[in-house]
Amino acid sequence: NITGRKLAEEALRESEEKYRAIIENMQDLFYRTDLDGTITMISPSGATLAGYDSPEELIGMAIQDIYADPREREKLLDALRVNGAIREYPLVLKMRDGTLKHVTVSGHFFTDAEGSIQGVEGIIHDVTDLHLAEQALRQANRQLNLMSSITRHDILNQLTVLLGNLSFAQEEAPEGPLSDYLKK
């Protein structure tokens, strides 16, 4: 039955187009690597994030080459082995131009039809701006704490001088109308 086959082919084509559009238009990075860590699939946003012109430039590259610290790849794999999946796993990636991006990774092992692990796939979310904002906030807090400490110290010094002067004034005027004010 050719009509049934054509309908099935059309449904498959539409399904492929729909999922391709999702991957190509998503803002976060979708990736897939084989067990050796070779990039086998990456979304266009992934190429853009990493500073490449197209996903094809990254396909075939070892994902460890993108890690700021390649040893982190093994830690990520260990977390996957223990938990089965990871959510918002923090990493630092090195872009094509050498700049560093702070990201979070959510992913899992993917399998073939028989259930054999074929590699890792997941989503990478760029949190560099958030990381920079956190650093700026920490720096501002350090500066505020330092200013508070200095100000507190200066005020205590002034209070010590004032108490000393009050003590001298009480010795000079132990009785009289001002002595009650000096005691208070």
Salt bridges, closest charged atoms under 4 A:
GLU9 OE2 - ARG5 NE 3.46
GLU10 OE2 - ARG13 NH2 2.37
GLU17 OE2 - ARG13 NH1 2.31
ASP28 OD1 - HIS125 ND1 2.63
GLU57 OE1 - ARG96 NH2 3.14
ASP69 OD1 - ARG71 NE 2.97
GLU72 OE2 - LYS75 NZ 3.32
GLU74 OE2 - ARG81 NH1 3.34
ASP78 OD1 - ARG81 NH1 2.74
GLU121 OE1 - ARG32 NH2 2.54
GLU121 OE2 - HIS108 NE2 2.88
ASP126 OD2 - LYS101 NZ 3.83
GLU134 OE1 - ARG138 NH2 3.94
